[in-house]
Amino acid sequence: MTNAHPWFTQAVAELADPQNQRVWSIIVSLFGDMAQERGAKISGGALGRIIEPMGIKPEAIRVALHRLRKDGWIESDRVGRVSMHFLTEYGRTQSARVTPRIYARDPAPDTPLHLLIAEDGTGTRLLEDILLSHDYTPIGRNTALGPGAPPVDQDELLILEVTTRSVPRWVHEKLFPPDLRAACRSLHEAVRHVSQGRPASWEPTPCQIATLRTLIVHRWRRVVLRLPDLPDRFCPPDWTGPACRAQVFRLLDQLPRPLPEDLNQD
């Protein structure tokens, strides 16, 4: 990509995650965004054209693919001399599970909430099991906050319906720790600057679009999957989540998702 447009090179640098350049995770973001459907395949050449502009070497891509195959996320086959890679059933299931959270354009609705409080020991283990399979946000080791109606079959837990008059600072720190707030601010500034600076005459290739989309989705995924799915009234005053969400989707809309076959022919 030595002849890439200067704006593209700068945009890649700005959108790259300063905290996480794990190649296997970037590949998961890429397939989740552009090749999640059954039968969708991306060639090894296309992966290189998409990922190498991020400053990632071919050897690192091969190592990451090996790890993803070993972990059951990716399968590979050959069509003539071309390697083709695709999500396994497990990989598609895991991607589909988080897709609604990643691509939700609106924040969580302001629904009723309830609190689960567990006793140390057996109660704590029960609460841990609930957190693994239900949509709860932990607040400390023995307490979790959840949306909707309280459960009716958890006699070992103290269950309280929540009416918020105020949210203290310590709850903000638990739900929105400083590193999450900093990551959201940083992403907001990056996507805003990239979107504003895009030249009107620039015509990207499908793989260049895929590079930028992968970087955006990868960073947003790392923010939103840590973001409590709670109403805005629980957010701290300095939380930039709504502005970041709006800017992320504004930029993604400027970069329409290419089809796998277009990537493979680029």
SVG drawing of the C-alpha trace seen along z (x, -y; Angstrom):
<svg xmlns="http://www.w3.org/2000/svg" viewBox="-42 -18 48 45">
<polyline fill="none" stroke="black" stroke-width="0.4" points="0.0,0.0 2.9,-2.3 0.9,-4.5 -2.0,-5.0 -3.7,-8.4 -2.0,-10.4 -5.4,-10.9 -6.0,-7.1 -2.5,-6.6 -3.3,-9.2 -6.8,-7.9 -5.4,-4.4 -2.9,-5.8 -5.6,-7.7 -8.1,-4.9 -5.6,-2.2 -6.3,-1.1 -3.5,-2.4 -4.3,0.2 -4.9,3.4 -3.3,4.4 -3.9,8.1 -4.1,9.5 -6.4,12.4 -8.9,9.9 -8.7,7.6 -9.4,10.6 -12.5,11.4 -13.7,7.8 -13.1,8.0 -15.1,11.3 -17.8,10.2 -18.4,7.0 -17.9,8.3 -18.1,12.1 -20.4,13.2 -22.9,15.0 -22.7,18.7 -20.7,19.2 -18.9,15.9 -15.1,16.3 -12.2,14.0 -9.0,14.9 -5.6,14.7 -4.6,12.0 -7.6,9.9 -6.7,10.3 -3.2,9.0 -4.5,6.0 -6.9,5.1 -4.7,5.7 -1.1,5.0 -1.8,1.2 -2.3,1.2 1.4,1.9 0.9,5.7 3.2,8.1 2.1,11.1 3.8,13.4 1.7,12.0 -1.5,12.6 -0.5,16.2 0.1,16.8 -3.2,15.2 -5.1,17.4 -3.4,20.5 -4.6,19.5 -8.1,18.8 -8.2,22.2 -6.9,23.9 -9.6,22.1 -12.4,23.1 -13.2,19.7 -11.9,19.9 -11.6,22.6 -9.5,22.5 -9.5,24.3 -7.9,23.8 -9.4,22.9 -6.6,23.7 -3.6,21.8 -5.7,19.4 -6.3,19.8 -9.9,19.0 -10.9,18.3 -14.3,18.3 -16.0,18.4 -16.9,21.8 -20.4,22.4 -18.9,21.5 -17.4,18.3 -20.7,17.3 -22.6,18.0 -20.2,16.0 -20.2,13.1 -24.0,13.1 -24.3,13.0 -22.6,9.6 -23.7,8.1 -26.9,6.4 -24.8,4.6 -22.1,3.5 -24.5,2.2 -27.2,0.7 -27.6,-2.9 -29.6,-3.9 -28.8,-3.6 -30.6,-1.3 -34.2,-2.3 -35.1,-3.7 -36.8,-0.5 -37.5,0.5 -34.5,1.9 -33.9,4.3 -31.0,5.2 -29.8,8.6 -27.9,8.9 -26.2,12.2 -24.9,13.5 -21.2,14.6 -20.6,18.2 -23.4,20.1 -25.2,16.8 -22.2,15.3 -21.7,18.4 -25.4,18.3 -25.0,14.7 -21.9,15.5 -23.9,18.1 -26.7,15.6 -24.1,13.0 -22.9,15.6 -26.2,16.2 -28.3,13.1 -28.1,9.4 -26.9,8.1 -24.3,5.5 -22.2,6.3 -21.7,3.6 -19.3,5.1 -18.8,8.8 -22.2,9.5 -24.5,7.1 -25.8,6.9 -28.2,4.5 -30.6,5.8 -33.3,4.5 -37.0,5.4 -39.1,7.4 -37.2,9.1 -36.8,12.9 -39.4,14.9 -37.3,18.1 -34.3,16.9 -35.1,17.4 -31.4,17.2 -31.1,13.6 -32.4,10.3 -34.2,8.7 -35.1,5.0 -36.8,2.9 -34.7,-0.2 -36.0,-3.8 -33.0,-6.2 -33.1,-9.6 -29.4,-10.0 -26.4,-7.9 -23.4,-8.4 -19.8,-8.8 -18.7,-5.4 -21.4,-3.7 -20.1,-5.7 -16.6,-4.5 -17.8,-0.9 -19.9,-1.0 -17.8,-3.5 -14.2,-3.1 -11.6,-5.8 -10.0,-3.6 -13.4,-3.0 -14.2,-6.7 -10.8,-7.5 -11.1,-4.9 -14.5,-6.3 -13.2,-9.9 -10.2,-8.9 -12.3,-7.0 -14.8,-9.9 -12.0,-12.3 -10.4,-9.9 -13.6,-9.2 -14.7,-12.8 -11.3,-14.0 -11.2,-11.3 -14.7,-12.0 -14.2,-15.8 -10.9,-15.4 -12.0,-13.0 -11.3,-14.4 -14.5,-14.7 -12.6,-13.4 -11.1,-10.3 -12.3,-7.0 -11.3,-4.1 -10.9,-0.5 -13.1,2.1 -10.1,3.3 -9.3,-0.3 -12.9,-0.7 -12.5,2.7 -9.3,1.5 -11.0,-1.6 -14.3,0.2 -12.3,2.9 -10.4,0.4 -13.6,-1.5 -15.6,1.6 -12.7,3.1 -12.3,0.0 -16.0,-0.5 -16.5,3.2 -13.9,2.9 -15.9,-0.1 -19.5,1.0 -19.0,4.6 -17.7,3.2 -20.4,0.5 -23.2,1.3 -26.5,1.7 -28.2,-0.9 -30.2,-4.0 -28.5,-7.4 -29.5,-8.4 -26.7,-6.0 -24.0,-7.7 -21.4,-10.1 -21.4,-13.7 -18.2,-13.3 -19.4,-10.2 -19.0,-10.8 -20.8,-7.5 -23.8,-9.0 -21.6,-11.4 -19.1,-8.6 -21.9,-6.2 -23.3,-8.9 -19.9,-9.7 -19.0,-6.0 -22.1,-5.3 -21.8,-8.5 -18.4,-7.4 -19.4,-3.8 -22.3,-5.1 -19.7,-7.0 -17.9,-3.7 -20.5,-1.2 -19.7,2.4 -18.0,4.1 -19.0,7.6 -16.5,10.5 -16.3,11.1 -15.3,7.5 -12.6,7.8 -11.3,11.0 -11.0,9.3 -9.5,6.0"/>
</svg>
